[in-house]
Amino acid sequence: MKDVFICDYIRTPIGRFSGTLSGGQAVDLAAMCIGIGQGISVALERV
């Protein structure tokens, strides 16, 4: 298995108008990813 890393993120202007993520903030999306990461056995220091 190859290691996968999120090095940076940007919020692109491309997407459906009033789509699923239109009301979301970048911080909320990051929190969701961190929450998912806490459900697996990976040390957060490695993320």
Secondary structure, 3 states (H helix, E strand, C coil): CCCCCCCCCCCCCCCCCCCCCCCCCHHHHHHHHHHHHHCCCCCHHHC
